[in-house]
Amino acid sequence: MEVFKLTKPIMVNGEEVKELPYDFENMSAKDKIDVGKEMKAAGVPMSVAEIDSDYHFYLFAKAVSKANAAITTADVMRMSAKDADRAAALARNFFYLNSEE
């Protein structure tokens, strides 16, 4: 499990959080499908998965919840825009740029 250091802390369950654990390695196919459903339910349109930064951010939020179930997507959504871009890049790099195929 890895840790994402926030440049600006967020509040999670009444506590200030300066870093978020995340776990891409143990995400399942169902987790990725659930991300798409969560985006749809939130009214966020999804384009091509490989280039959709919103999808990448939601993947990161799911990876955070995978590492710590007490942290929700709503919690992760409170991070700064700068941190969100960095977090989305982590997901993009993991799922689409570091592929061996």
C-alpha positions in Angstrom: 0.0 0.0 0.0 1.3 3.4 -0.9 0.6 6.9 0.6 -0.4 10.1 -1.3 0.9 13.2 0.5 -1.6 16.1 0.2 -0.3 19.7 -0.4 -3.4 20.9 1.4 -4.9 18.8 4.2 -8.6 17.7 4.1 -11.0 16.8 6.8 -12.0 13.1 7.0 -14.4 11.9 9.8 -13.7 15.1 11.8 -9.9 14.8 11.6 -7.4 16.7 9.5 -5.7 14.4 7.1 -2.4 15.2 5.4 -1.9 12.0 3.5 -4.2 9.3 2.0 -3.3 5.6 1.7 -4.2 4.0 -1.7 -4.0 0.5 -3.2 -4.3 0.1 -6.9 -2.7 -3.4 -6.8 -5.7 -5.0 -5.0 -8.4 -3.4 -7.0 -10.7 -5.8 -8.8 -12.5 -5.7 -12.1 -15.7 -5.1 -10.1 -14.0 -2.1 -8.5 -13.4 -0.6 -11.9 -17.0 -1.2 -13.0 -18.2 0.3 -9.7 -16.2 3.5 -10.5 -18.1 3.8 -13.8 -21.4 3.4 -12.1 -20.5 5.9 -9.4 -19.5 8.5 -12.0 -22.8 7.9 -13.8 -24.8 8.2 -10.6 -23.0 11.5 -9.9 -23.8 12.8 -13.3 -20.2 12.8 -14.5 -19.9 11.7 -18.1 -17.2 9.4 -19.0 -15.3 9.4 -22.3 -12.4 7.2 -23.4 -11.1 5.6 -20.2 -7.5 5.9 -21.2 -7.7 9.7 -21.4 -10.5 10.6 -19.1 -9.0 12.5 -16.1 -12.3 12.4 -14.2 -12.3 8.6 -14.5 -8.7 8.5 -13.4 -9.6 10.6 -10.3 -12.5 8.3 -9.4 -10.1 5.3 -9.8 -7.8 7.0 -7.3 -10.7 7.6 -4.9 -11.7 3.9 -5.2 -8.0 2.9 -4.5 -8.1 5.1 -1.3 -11.3 3.4 -0.2 -9.7 0.0 -1.0 -6.8 0.9 1.4 -9.1 2.4 4.1 -12.8 1.8 3.9 -13.4 4.6 6.3 -12.4 7.1 3.6 -15.1 7.7 1.0 -15.1 9.2 -2.5 -16.9 12.2 -1.0 -13.9 12.6 1.4 -11.4 12.4 -1.5 -13.5 14.9 -3.5 -12.6 17.6 -0.9 -8.9 17.6 -1.9 -7.5 20.6 -3.7 -7.6 20.7 -7.5 -3.8 20.5 -7.6 -3.8 17.4 -5.5 -6.7 15.9 -7.6 -4.7 16.4 -10.8 -1.7 14.6 -9.2 -3.9 11.8 -7.9 -5.6 11.3 -11.2 -2.1 11.1 -12.9 -1.2 8.3 -10.5 -4.2 6.2 -11.6 -3.6 7.0 -15.3 0.1 5.9 -14.9 -0.8 2.8 -13.1 -3.6 1.5 -15.3 -2.7 2.9 -18.7 1.0 4.0 -19.0 2.8 1.3 -17.1 1.2 -1.5 -19.1 3.5 -4.3 -20.3 1.4 -4.9 -23.4 
